[in-house]
Amino acid sequence: MKILSVNAGSSSLKFTAYEMPEEKVLMSGYIEKIGLEDSFYTLKLNGEKIKKDVLIKDHQEATEKVIEELLAYNIISDLSEIKAVGHRVVHGGDKYAASVVIDDDVIKTVEDISSLAPLHNPANLVGIRACMESFKDAVHVAIFDTAFHQTMPEVNYLYPVPYSWYEDYKIRKYGFHGTSHRYITEYVKKMLNKEDINIISCHIGSGGSITAIKDGKSYDTTMGFSPNAGIMMGTRCGDIDYSLAFYAMDKGLSQKEVDNALNKKSGLLGITGDYSDHRDIEDAMARGEEKAFLANDMYVNRIAKYIADYYVELEGKVDAIIFTAGLGENAIAFRKDVIDHLNCLGLEIDEEANDGIARYRDKQEGLISSAKSVCPIYVIPTDEEVMIARDAYEAVK
């Protein structure tokens, strides 16, 4: 059965076509700068990467381009072969604790809670509508980033603000990257042959979040009401004193300018002034740039603090700590720095094992802790797209 996994952004559309239940990737692609004159897309097929510069004015045209390529490369011979399309939706509020088949009520609900994710949900809906128009015979399924975290207890998802804010405005911690953390949880359950696992899942990429998983369920997570909470990231500030935003506005910045700065000009970029990608930070450190060292140290420190926090929250009963996503999977020295900060808890890296694991090395996953470590530490590549495909497949199998 052929399933399509779709992730639509405001000016982009990622897709992967799978043969299910084998989870065989047939083709993947990334369409960028939709609506701009320099739009283009990249396809991956049989290990080959193909880039095409094409003017794509909107998401409907982007979807039509996906169809064109699926047909051109004989992935499908007819649109009816796509039995289901899984759509990533960033925010499901407290309405959805699992993936759901999309109907008019789901679309309305996602629209109604778009104020909780104004940069993401409207874009997700544009992609959903475009795909529903093109793949009329397919079942369309919404997979929510927030769903996995709906198991958090009140003590962890409520903020110490007037309770009426939660009742009236739904202000609470929601958490994000849930599809990735759920993939890691399911993977480790199978790996350890244990259902009620306690793990600390560290999704560290350009955006990042850490989740404490207790008895196989999300128990606490670093991202909060928005994806801008928790650890510092490539361009996001993470946890800050809220009053500095009002102070900055008193000094003449507008609300929009402050919000833009905290989301798009902070984090690694804010400290260095030049680099939001940690690979650039590493290159700058090699050149001896002081701000690059400062940004790296701040990043390491904040991640280590949250791992320590969740280690205590799980009462030291931790089956594994997992590094995943782009930086977690590939930044060898960075992983060592984080764990070295946690030696006092009895966590210890095996340098040789750690050095051997990255996307560009012979191994992409495995154990990186030493025999002395109080709990194992692993690198495991995440796969949000396959989780989307699995949920879509479950809806139609």
PLY file of the C-alpha trace (Angstrom):
ply
format ascii 1.0
element vertex 397
property float x
property float y
property float z
element edge 396
property int vertex1
property int vertex2
end_header
0.00 0.00 0.00
1.34 3.43 -0.95
1.21 6.16 1.69
2.29 9.80 1.40
3.77 11.70 4.35
3.44 15.50 4.05
4.84 18.37 6.10
3.68 21.77 4.82
5.25 25.02 6.00
4.33 28.58 5.11
6.56 28.52 2.02
7.63 24.89 1.83
6.35 21.36 1.42
8.21 18.18 2.37
6.96 14.80 1.27
7.93 11.15 1.41
6.21 8.32 -0.45
6.27 4.93 1.29
5.36 1.38 0.51
3.59 0.19 3.65
3.73 -1.75 5.87
7.30 -2.45 4.72
8.15 1.23 5.37
10.15 1.29 2.14
10.93 4.83 1.00
9.98 5.17 -2.66
10.76 8.86 -3.08
11.19 11.94 -0.92
11.29 15.61 -1.77
11.49 19.12 -0.40
9.88 22.05 -2.20
11.21 25.40 -0.97
10.44 29.12 -1.38
6.90 28.53 -2.60
5.46 31.80 -3.93
8.88 33.33 -4.58
10.69 33.77 -7.88
13.62 31.57 -6.82
11.50 28.57 -5.76
13.01 25.12 -6.27
12.73 21.54 -5.10
14.98 18.60 -4.38
14.12 14.95 -4.91
15.77 11.89 -3.42
15.32 8.67 -5.33
17.35 5.45 -5.19
20.19 7.23 -3.42
20.30 9.98 -6.05
19.65 13.65 -5.27
18.01 15.74 -7.98
17.50 19.52 -7.80
15.11 21.44 -10.04
14.59 25.21 -10.23
10.91 25.78 -10.98
8.54 28.69 -10.32
5.88 27.41 -7.90
3.32 30.04 -6.96
1.34 28.27 -4.23
0.85 25.01 -2.34
-1.64 23.70 -4.88
1.03 23.97 -7.57
3.51 22.38 -5.18
1.16 19.43 -4.68
0.69 19.13 -8.44
4.48 19.06 -8.81
4.65 16.20 -6.29
2.08 14.29 -8.34
3.96 15.02 -11.55
7.19 13.57 -10.14
5.50 10.54 -8.59
4.06 9.72 -12.01
7.23 10.59 -13.94
9.37 8.22 -11.89
6.73 5.47 -11.91
6.22 5.60 -8.16
2.53 5.50 -9.01
0.66 5.02 -12.27
-2.58 6.54 -10.98
-3.49 8.88 -8.11
-5.80 6.26 -6.65
-2.72 4.23 -5.67
-2.09 6.69 -2.82
-4.43 5.25 -0.21
-3.68 7.70 2.58
-1.87 10.99 3.16
-0.48 11.76 6.60
-0.16 15.45 7.44
2.02 16.94 10.16
0.05 19.51 12.16
2.05 21.44 14.73
-0.67 22.22 17.28
-3.63 20.15 18.36
-4.20 22.04 21.61
-5.70 19.81 24.28
-8.22 18.45 21.76
-6.16 15.64 20.28
-4.10 13.03 22.11
-3.70 10.89 18.98
-3.75 11.18 15.20
-7.17 11.54 13.57
-8.78 11.19 10.15
-9.33 14.69 8.80
-12.90 15.84 8.25
-14.63 19.22 8.33
-14.78 19.21 12.13
-11.04 18.54 12.43
-10.24 21.33 9.98
-12.45 23.74 11.92
-10.83 22.75 15.22
-7.33 23.23 13.80
-8.45 26.63 12.51
-9.96 27.56 15.88
-6.73 26.82 17.74
-4.47 28.46 15.16
-3.98 31.38 17.56
-1.87 28.94 19.61
0.46 28.37 16.63
-0.05 31.30 14.24
3.15 30.61 12.31
2.44 26.90 11.79
-1.18 25.76 11.84
-2.39 28.05 9.01
0.47 26.78 6.83
-0.35 23.18 7.73
-3.96 23.78 6.72
-2.92 25.22 3.36
-1.02 22.01 2.64
-3.89 19.83 3.85
-6.42 21.57 1.61
-4.12 21.40 -1.40
-3.51 17.68 -0.92
-7.19 16.94 -0.29
-8.02 18.68 -3.54
-5.46 16.62 -5.46
-5.74 13.23 -3.72
-9.52 13.07 -3.57
-9.73 9.29 -3.07
-7.16 9.11 -0.27
-7.85 9.14 3.45
-6.18 12.19 5.00
-4.85 11.92 8.54
-3.61 14.66 10.90
-0.58 13.84 13.05
-0.13 16.43 15.81
3.23 17.47 17.29
1.49 18.11 20.59
-0.45 14.83 20.85
2.30 12.72 22.46
2.60 15.19 25.34
-1.08 15.01 26.32
-0.12 12.39 28.92
1.74 14.97 31.03
0.22 15.36 34.51
-1.23 18.69 35.62
1.70 19.27 37.94
3.93 19.48 34.86
1.72 21.10 32.22
0.17 23.87 34.33
1.94 27.19 34.80
1.88 28.97 38.18
-0.27 31.80 36.78
-3.95 32.55 37.55
-5.80 29.25 37.02
-8.46 31.14 35.10
-5.91 31.70 32.33
-5.90 27.95 31.76
-9.68 27.71 31.97
-10.44 30.74 29.80
-7.47 30.97 27.41
-6.02 27.43 27.41
-2.64 28.76 28.59
-0.59 25.71 29.59
2.47 23.75 28.51
1.73 21.78 25.34
5.14 20.55 24.22
6.26 19.93 20.64
8.44 17.53 18.62
6.02 14.89 19.89
6.23 12.80 16.73
10.01 12.55 17.11
9.89 11.76 20.83
7.20 9.15 20.16
9.38 7.53 17.49
12.32 7.35 19.91
10.09 5.93 22.63
8.74 3.18 20.39
12.23 2.40 19.11
13.72 2.08 22.59
10.81 -0.07 23.78
11.67 -2.60 21.10
15.42 -2.22 21.59
15.22 -2.87 25.35
12.26 -5.26 25.07
10.52 -3.26 27.76
7.16 -1.49 27.57
7.20 0.81 30.62
10.49 2.53 29.88
11.88 5.62 31.56
14.07 7.59 29.16
15.29 11.11 28.51
14.88 11.90 24.82
17.05 14.77 23.56
15.85 16.07 20.18
18.59 18.56 19.36
18.49 20.23 15.95
18.04 23.81 14.79
15.06 23.61 17.11
15.41 21.45 20.17
13.47 19.90 23.01
14.12 17.37 25.74
11.41 15.07 27.07
11.21 12.98 30.21
9.35 9.78 29.34
7.99 7.85 32.31
6.45 4.39 31.95
6.55 4.83 28.17
4.62 8.13 28.18
5.54 11.80 28.02
5.87 13.04 31.58
7.54 16.42 31.12
9.08 18.35 28.24
11.06 21.53 27.72
8.98 23.28 25.06
5.91 24.87 26.56
3.00 27.05 25.46
5.06 27.71 22.34
8.10 26.08 20.72
10.19 29.01 22.03
10.48 27.62 25.56
13.11 25.32 27.06
16.67 25.13 25.79
18.19 27.83 23.60
18.16 26.87 19.92
19.48 28.02 16.57
17.47 31.26 16.53
15.11 30.88 19.53
15.93 32.14 22.99
14.41 29.33 25.05
13.65 30.03 28.71
14.05 33.70 29.67
12.73 36.13 32.26
9.44 37.29 30.69
9.92 40.84 31.99
12.80 41.52 29.62
10.30 41.56 26.73
8.34 44.40 28.35
11.58 46.19 29.23
12.68 46.02 25.59
9.32 47.46 24.51
9.67 50.27 27.06
13.01 51.03 25.38
11.27 51.53 22.03
10.96 48.12 20.38
7.51 47.11 19.17
5.79 43.91 20.29
6.32 42.50 16.80
10.03 43.38 16.86
10.52 41.73 20.25
8.64 38.61 19.19
10.65 38.42 15.97
13.92 38.88 17.85
13.16 36.16 20.41
12.07 33.68 17.72
14.38 34.46 14.82
17.37 36.45 16.07
18.22 34.82 19.40
19.78 31.54 20.49
23.07 30.70 18.80
22.50 33.45 16.24
21.81 36.01 18.93
25.03 35.30 20.82
27.37 35.01 17.82
25.66 37.54 15.59
26.44 35.35 12.59
25.72 31.64 13.10
22.50 29.76 13.80
23.81 26.40 12.56
26.01 24.55 15.05
28.24 23.35 12.21
29.14 26.99 11.60
29.72 27.39 15.34
32.18 24.48 15.25
34.04 26.04 12.29
34.16 29.38 14.10
35.50 27.71 17.24
38.24 26.15 15.15
39.15 29.70 14.06
39.24 30.79 17.69
36.17 33.05 17.67
35.29 33.85 21.29
31.55 34.31 20.80
31.33 30.91 19.14
32.86 29.33 22.25
30.43 31.30 24.42
27.39 30.23 22.38
28.49 26.60 22.45
29.09 26.67 26.20
25.69 28.27 26.84
23.99 25.65 24.67
25.78 22.73 26.34
25.04 24.14 29.79
21.31 24.51 29.17
20.92 21.03 27.72
22.88 19.47 30.58
20.72 21.32 33.11
17.52 19.88 31.67
18.91 16.36 31.46
19.91 16.64 35.13
16.48 18.07 35.99
14.68 15.18 34.30
17.08 12.62 35.75
15.97 13.78 39.20
12.31 14.04 38.12
12.50 10.37 37.09
14.07 9.64 40.52
17.24 8.35 38.90
15.33 5.41 37.42
16.41 6.04 33.84
16.67 3.20 31.34
18.47 5.31 28.73
19.37 8.79 27.57
18.95 9.33 23.83
20.52 11.91 21.52
18.63 12.43 18.27
17.91 14.93 15.44
20.55 16.70 13.37
22.86 17.96 16.10
22.21 15.12 18.50
22.96 12.54 15.82
26.06 14.17 14.32
27.82 16.60 16.67
30.38 14.27 18.25
32.27 16.80 20.38
29.03 18.46 21.44
27.60 15.21 22.81
30.78 14.64 24.80
30.62 18.18 26.21
27.04 17.65 27.39
27.77 14.34 29.11
31.00 15.65 30.65
28.84 18.25 32.39
26.88 15.38 33.91
29.77 13.27 35.24
28.70 14.20 38.78
25.52 12.16 38.25
27.57 9.14 37.23
27.01 9.59 33.48
30.09 8.92 31.40
30.90 8.88 27.70
32.94 6.27 25.85
34.99 8.55 23.61
35.87 5.90 21.05
32.27 4.77 20.68
31.05 8.37 20.52
33.63 9.28 17.87
32.41 6.49 15.61
28.77 7.55 15.35
27.48 10.20 12.95
25.63 10.36 9.66
28.96 10.63 7.80
30.59 7.76 9.72
30.24 4.00 9.28
27.74 3.88 12.14
24.70 6.12 12.48
23.41 4.81 15.78
24.56 2.97 18.86
25.72 3.06 22.46
28.10 5.91 23.38
28.30 5.52 27.18
31.09 3.76 29.03
30.63 0.61 31.10
30.90 2.79 34.23
27.96 5.03 33.29
24.98 4.79 35.66
22.68 4.42 32.67
23.25 3.79 28.96
23.44 6.68 26.52
22.53 6.13 22.87
22.51 7.94 19.56
19.37 7.01 17.61
18.34 8.79 14.39
14.76 10.01 14.54
12.25 9.51 11.74
9.19 11.71 12.02
8.13 10.98 8.45
7.79 7.26 9.04
5.72 7.91 12.18
3.37 10.03 10.05
3.19 7.23 7.49
2.51 4.62 10.19
-0.40 6.59 11.58
-1.81 7.15 8.10
-1.45 3.45 7.34
-3.20 2.48 10.59
-6.20 4.58 9.51
-6.74 2.60 6.30
-5.26 -0.86 6.69
0 1
1 2
2 3
3 4
4 5
5 6
6 7
7 8
8 9
9 10
10 11
11 12
12 13
13 14
14 15
15 16
16 17
17 18
18 19
19 20
20 21
21 22
22 23
23 24
24 25
25 26
26 27
27 28
28 29
29 30
30 31
31 32
32 33
33 34
34 35
35 36
36 37
37 38
38 39
39 40
40 41
41 42
42 43
43 44
44 45
45 46
46 47
47 48
48 49
49 50
50 51
51 52
52 53
53 54
54 55
55 56
56 57
57 58
58 59
59 60
60 61
61 62
62 63
63 64
64 65
65 66
66 67
67 68
68 69
69 70
70 71
71 72
72 73
73 74
74 75
75 76
76 77
77 78
78 79
79 80
80 81
81 82
82 83
83 84
84 85
85 86
86 87
87 88
88 89
89 90
90 91
91 92
92 93
93 94
94 95
95 96
96 97
97 98
98 99
99 100
100 101
101 102
102 103
103 104
104 105
105 106
106 107
107 108
108 109
109 110
110 111
111 112
112 113
113 114
114 115
115 116
116 117
117 118
118 119
119 120
120 121
121 122
122 123
123 124
124 125
125 126
126 127
127 128
128 129
129 130
130 131
131 132
132 133
133 134
134 135
135 136
136 137
137 138
138 139
139 140
140 141
141 142
142 143
143 144
144 145
145 146
146 147
147 148
148 149
149 150
150 151
151 152
152 153
153 154
154 155
155 156
156 157
157 158
158 159
159 160
160 161
161 162
162 163
163 164
164 165
165 166
166 167
167 168
168 169
169 170
170 171
171 172
172 173
173 174
174 175
175 176
176 177
177 178
178 179
179 180
180 181
181 182
182 183
183 184
184 185
185 186
186 187
187 188
188 189
189 190
190 191
191 192
192 193
193 194
194 195
195 196
196 197
197 198
198 199
199 200
200 201
201 202
202 203
203 204
204 205
205 206
206 207
207 208
208 209
209 210
210 211
211 212
212 213
213 214
214 215
215 216
216 217
217 218
218 219
219 220
220 221
221 222
222 223
223 224
224 225
225 226
226 227
227 228
228 229
229 230
230 231
231 232
232 233
233 234
234 235
235 236
236 237
237 238
238 239
239 240
240 241
241 242
242 243
243 244
244 245
245 246
246 247
247 248
248 249
249 250
250 251
251 252
252 253
253 254
254 255
255 256
256 257
257 258
258 259
259 260
260 261
261 262
262 263
263 264
264 265
265 266
266 267
267 268
268 269
269 270
270 271
271 272
272 273
273 274
274 275
275 276
276 277
277 278
278 279
279 280
280 281
281 282
282 283
283 284
284 285
285 286
286 287
287 288
288 289
289 290
290 291
291 292
292 293
293 294
294 295
295 296
296 297
297 298
298 299
299 300
300 301
301 302
302 303
303 304
304 305
305 306
306 307
307 308
308 309
309 310
310 311
311 312
312 313
313 314
314 315
315 316
316 317
317 318
318 319
319 320
320 321
321 322
322 323
323 324
324 325
325 326
326 327
327 328
328 329
329 330
330 331
331 332
332 333
333 334
334 335
335 336
336 337
337 338
338 339
339 340
340 341
341 342
342 343
343 344
344 345
345 346
346 347
347 348
348 349
349 350
350 351
351 352
352 353
353 354
354 355
355 356
356 357
357 358
358 359
359 360
360 361
361 362
362 363
363 364
364 365
365 366
366 367
367 368
368 369
369 370
370 371
371 372
372 373
373 374
374 375
375 376
376 377
377 378
378 379
379 380
380 381
381 382
382 383
383 384
384 385
385 386
386 387
387 388
388 389
389 390
390 391
391 392
392 393
393 394
394 395
395 396
